C-alpha cells in the first residue's frame, strides 16, 4: 500500500518434487499448509 502497488502477489516455493531444483530438504510440511500459511501472511501483512 505504501508504494501504491496494485499488481499480483505470488508465493514461489521450491520442493524436492522437482529434481532439477536440487532442493535437499523439505521447506514446508505440505503444499496445502504452505498455501494456507502464505495466504494468512499476505492478508495480515499486505492487505491489512
VMD Tcl script that draws the C-alpha trace (Angstrom):
set ca {
  {0.00 0.00 0.00}
  {2.83 2.38 0.81}
  {4.04 2.34 -2.79}
  {0.57 2.10 -4.37}
  {1.32 -1.29 -5.95}
  {-1.86 -2.82 -7.32}
  {-0.49 -5.86 -9.14}
  {-0.40 -9.58 -8.50}
  {1.21 -11.22 -5.48}
  {2.55 -14.74 -5.59}
  {4.30 -17.26 -3.41}
  {7.23 -19.03 -5.03}
  {8.03 -22.25 -3.23}
  {10.51 -24.97 -4.07}
  {10.05 -28.64 -3.34}
  {12.16 -31.79 -3.64}
  {9.46 -32.99 -6.07}
  {11.33 -31.08 -8.79}
  {14.75 -32.79 -9.04}
  {16.20 -30.07 -11.29}
  {15.83 -27.55 -8.45}
  {18.32 -29.54 -6.30}
  {16.36 -28.99 -3.09}
  {17.88 -31.18 -0.38}
  {15.39 -30.63 2.45}
  {11.68 -30.12 2.92}
  {10.84 -26.44 3.16}
  {7.20 -26.97 4.21}
  {5.02 -29.78 5.56}
  {2.55 -29.87 2.67}
  {1.55 -27.79 -0.32}
  {-1.82 -27.12 1.27}
  {-0.27 -25.88 4.52}
  {2.12 -23.66 2.57}
  {-0.85 -22.15 0.73}
  {-2.78 -21.56 3.94}
  {0.20 -20.01 5.75}
  {1.13 -17.89 2.73}
  {-2.40 -16.57 2.29}
  {-2.63 -15.75 6.00}
  {0.69 -13.87 5.77}
  {-0.46 -11.87 2.74}
  {-3.76 -10.97 4.40}
  {-2.04 -9.94 7.64}
  {0.96 -8.12 6.19}
  {-0.05 -6.78 2.81}
  {-3.80 -6.42 2.73}
  {-4.14 -5.01 6.24}
}
mol new
graphics top color blue
foreach p $ca { graphics top sphere $p radius 0.5 }
foreach p [lrange $ca 0 end-1] q [lrange $ca 1 end] { graphics top cylinder $p $q radius 0.2 }
display resetview
